[in-house]
Amino acid sequence: MNGKRAILKTAGPKEAGLFDWTLLALIVAFGGSSFAFIRKAVETMPPAAVASGRLWVAAVVVYAICRAGGRRLPPFFIRSGNNWRVRRSWIWMIAVGASGNVLPFYLFPWAQQHVESGLAGVYMAFMPIWTIALAYFFANEHLSGRKLAGFALGFLGVLVLMGPEALKGALTSSFWAQTGLLLATFLYGVSAVLSRRAPPIAPRVFASGMLIVAAILSVPALFLADLHREDWALSSLGSIVFLGVFPTGLNGVLIIMLIRRAGAGFMALSNYITPLWAVAVGALAYHERLDARVFLALAIILAGVAVTQRGPFSKKREQGLEAGDGIAGELEPVIEKADAKRTQMKI
């Protein structure tokens, strides 16, 4: 059992297959749509209410999906000898929920009150860089020259997309706001690697626990915000429902699945492609003009994605790990019980 656990926790990710690319496309589609709906939500609601609202909607939706599929959240406590302790999986879900959902959800809206949105987009492109570095040191993910070159191209594509005015804003915008943006992207990277290193547990169960933790942790900020509930519009409330169901809820499950299957570095590619989708959604929803710079950025980013990935889709890869996630989810309670039994024997 110890050997099995070590393999599950330290083995590097397999090569991405067709199903993984499909997951990545869905993550980009949901994530890229969030910017337009956030824009609509904050028209009449404060950022704290938007962040907490979307987390609570997501927590309810993903928990319902979890229960409909016959899954249950693991008990919060487990007995170890004569004592009780927090279950290992809950410690990891708390860590991922706080680092990947709560803190960045507040840091970004706060920082965007003091910086241009284009500059915020540039800082978001740091997330894949943080992720591949952290995944190399802490998640056993290979860091090749090809991968570095691909991520560099992706970052260049984001710079082209946002334009020179975004870079000029870095010289005049608040230092602390920019530090907050950088910290938020670092925390996104931390949460991705933590998800990869977490004990084996089914993605929908992990996502459900993570979002419940994040929703609870988001509540205290509501007491410090001026909510002005009488000003809330139905369109803003509808936007929060969309944000909770798709970019936060379903994406939470998809991201965990993709990280477990193809690695944190592969999932981080979505942060280079998402701004392009966000621009496209903005053009459709708000009739924003698409200029030649957008298409140049698209070409550069796609070239970067192509460089990071090599070889054809692996049929063997497609047949393997998808079932493995389910097996891993069943192993986690067994591992916990074995640990508790060994501890009791020592006592």
PyMOL commands that set and color helices and strands:
alter all, ss='L'
color gray80, all
select helices_A, chain A and resi 2-10+18-41+47-68+88-111+117-124+126-138+145-162+164-172+175-197+203-222+229-231+234-262+264-268+270-286+292-308+315-346
alter helices_A, ss='H'
color red, helices_A
select strands_A, chain A and resi 77-80+83-86
alter strands_A, ss='S'
color yellow, strands_A
deselect
rebuild
show_as cartoon
